[in-house]
Amino acid sequence: AGRPAGEISAMFHNCMAEAIIQGTEIVSSKTGIKRVALSGGTFQNRYLTERVAEGLLSRGFLLFFHRNVPSNDGGLALGQIAVAAAHRAAGLV
């Protein structure tokens, strides 16, 4: 419809952020859990992460973010190594 790509992208990401916030609130209302980890490939998107974080923090959630381990395949590989090491230590392999 002739709208700039940036405007369309912002509308999409704002909608996704609101869906994540509302979904988190629904789960929290049923479980009482107020701790949320924002990680994985989705949260490599800085704009989305900032919007979700702002919304959740303003609603009293405690947030956790990945820092030392990448949220993509590098983190997955590290997890696989940890599981393999635990199995080896337990004599399962």
Legacy VTK file of the C-alpha trace (Angstrom):
# vtk DataFile Version 3.0
C-alpha trace
ASCII
DATASET POLYDATA
POINTS 93 float
0.000 0.000 0.000
3.015 2.268 -0.416
4.028 2.266 3.237
7.744 2.356 4.033
9.283 -0.996 4.936
10.509 0.382 8.276
6.981 1.361 9.273
5.619 -2.067 8.367
8.453 -3.768 10.237
7.872 -1.656 13.364
4.143 -2.443 13.301
4.884 -6.169 13.019
7.464 -6.187 15.806
5.285 -4.052 18.109
2.434 -6.522 17.566
4.728 -9.469 18.324
6.051 -7.741 21.457
2.515 -7.178 22.709
1.592 -10.805 22.011
4.635 -12.016 23.968
3.836 -9.672 26.862
0.183 -10.695 26.992
1.050 -14.389 26.696
3.538 -14.046 29.527
0.943 -12.335 31.695
-1.556 -15.141 31.038
0.946 -17.843 32.003
2.011 -15.848 35.060
-1.573 -15.405 36.229
-2.044 -19.182 36.169
1.329 -20.161 37.652
2.436 -17.217 39.755
5.795 -17.250 37.968
7.282 -13.767 37.523
10.744 -14.765 36.234
11.213 -14.708 32.474
14.202 -15.671 30.325
14.392 -13.767 27.043
16.749 -15.841 24.943
16.920 -17.764 21.719
17.067 -16.512 18.180
13.922 -14.411 18.557
15.591 -12.260 21.161
18.628 -11.566 19.020
16.377 -8.893 17.544
17.254 -5.805 19.570
14.081 -3.853 18.762
11.822 -6.739 19.794
13.849 -7.494 22.913
13.722 -3.878 24.075
9.953 -3.631 23.575
9.261 -6.913 25.369
11.659 -6.059 28.201
10.084 -2.633 28.736
6.596 -4.132 28.825
7.466 -6.965 31.180
9.569 -4.858 33.541
6.743 -2.333 33.857
4.486 -5.215 34.915
6.842 -6.429 37.641
8.562 -9.340 35.911
12.169 -10.282 36.668
14.042 -10.761 33.393
17.036 -12.883 32.463
19.089 -12.544 29.271
21.859 -14.592 27.703
25.247 -12.920 28.041
28.198 -15.265 27.839
26.748 -17.900 25.539
25.191 -17.128 22.167
21.487 -17.769 21.836
21.822 -19.564 18.513
23.697 -22.687 17.396
26.705 -21.888 19.593
24.552 -22.084 22.707
22.896 -25.252 21.461
26.293 -26.859 20.888
27.435 -25.878 24.386
24.305 -27.481 25.838
24.974 -30.667 23.914
28.531 -30.747 25.265
27.235 -30.292 28.817
24.764 -33.170 28.445
27.427 -35.414 26.919
29.843 -34.572 29.754
27.189 -35.329 32.372
26.418 -38.664 30.742
30.102 -39.529 30.592
30.606 -38.572 34.253
27.669 -40.784 35.203
29.161 -43.681 33.226
26.303 -43.698 30.725
28.592 -43.587 27.681
LINES 1 94
93 0 1 2 3 4 5 6 7 8 9 10 11 12 13 14 15 16 17 18 19 20 21 22 23 24 25 26 27 28 29 30 31 32 33 34 35 36 37 38 39 40 41 42 43 44 45 46 47 48 49 50 51 52 53 54 55 56 57 58 59 60 61 62 63 64 65 66 67 68 69 70 71 72 73 74 75 76 77 78 79 80 81 82 83 84 85 86 87 88 89 90 91 92
